Amino acid sequence: MKFSKKLAITAVAGMALMGLAACSNKNSSNSSSDSEKIPSKITKKTTVVFWHGMTGVQQSTLQKLTKEFEKKNPNITIKLENQGAYPDLQAKINSTLQSPNSLPTITQAYPGWLWNAAQNKMLVDLKPYFTNKSVGWGSVEGSDIRTELLDGAQIQGTQYGMPFNKSVETLTYNKDMFKKYGIKKVPTTMEELKEAAKTIYEKSNHKVVGAGFDSLSNYYVLGMKNEGVDFSKKIDFAGSTSKKVINYYADGVKAGYFRVAGSDMYLSGPFANQKVAMFIGTSAGEGFVKKGVGSKFTYDVAARPGKYTMQQGTDIYMFKKASAMQKAAAFKYMKFLVSKDSQITWANATGYIPVNTAAINSSEYKSNSSIKLPAKLSSAMKNLYSVPVEKNSNAAYSQLNTIMQTILAAAQKNQNVNTQITNGKAKFDAAWKQ
């Protein structure tokens, strides 16, 4: 799949750092506290600077929604500033934290990126804005945003983030291949996934790999969660539970019925070419699956096997350096982006899931026949999990991908993976302690 690569394209070229700083400072005033009075109306021309990492249809849809908001709020200008791929956006935020007055009003981010910013009290607690009757909903519940998504945008219990472009992991499978090889039931457990994968691999005379997982970090985190273990520095990577999770995948790779994505980063390519019968990946990538499959066969999507699935994607965070008027204007914009109508537009155009419950349950979303997910989303979102936001949790989570790649590469060579697990434990523990 080209999803990650598409996100990595820089949509705005040649944008000077001085220009960014100047735009970010426009209409700003001295840093203010969370206890400041929230303006009930935007009474003067106010500019909100929004850093993001959207490209392609995601960016064009964001631009469309922004213009709609500005038309309804003539005193507010939203200055969209694309920072490139997510790693570029993260690097930009990190470098600019050293010069707070050059920060934007709001930014897309994963909560783990902003751990230090939260510790240094550089972020705005959004709860007073949620509960404000003028710019917010009067209550957190009034937002109609899924509780698990709101919790995932918290840092140490404080609601610093507003969920925005979210996705979940789902199972994508080849319906024609299931019929051909006698798979009568879509896997709902990891054991069923394993058995279906083995059957397809064996009945295809080893020509079709049964299954695989796009994100090795997610595979490990959810594997442990399904074993009752939350992701934290307390995990013993070389312990029995961890080895059980690792060996489930490693044994399948050794036997041939499981595989990893490889250099393409995603399994949608091999899936479209009928080299793999099913895979677990982000729901936001279905548009790319549909394009790759074309008319070659019939595909479908289902809830990720196992009790839990990963909720992922970025949230929107606000920096304290903004003026009171900017903060109120920014929240009105954020409120607009997560409204039912905006989320239906966003989800139908981009493949991201709606964060608004009314949008998830709406006929306008469920009846979207251009992709498979809308009709299946409710069942796919029953038990959501996200990487807990703790010091260095983002670093440890990111390190998992490399660790698992090394382990599964050894498994592919039919090697005993215990040495790689031991080495992986040292790297995992080091990431937590850095």
PyMOL commands that set and color helices and strands:
alter all, ss='L'
color gray80, all
select helices_A, chain A and resi 3-7+17-25+56-72+86-96+100-102+111-119+127-130+141-143+147-152+175-180+190-203+216-226+240-255+262-264+268-272+283-293+324-337+340-350+357-360+363-366+373-380+393-412+418-433
alter helices_A, ss='H'
color red, helices_A
select strands_A, chain A and resi 46-52+76-82+106-109+161-174+211-213+258-260+278-282+299-303+309-318+384-385
alter strands_A, ss='S'
color yellow, strands_A
deselect
rebuild
show_as cartoon
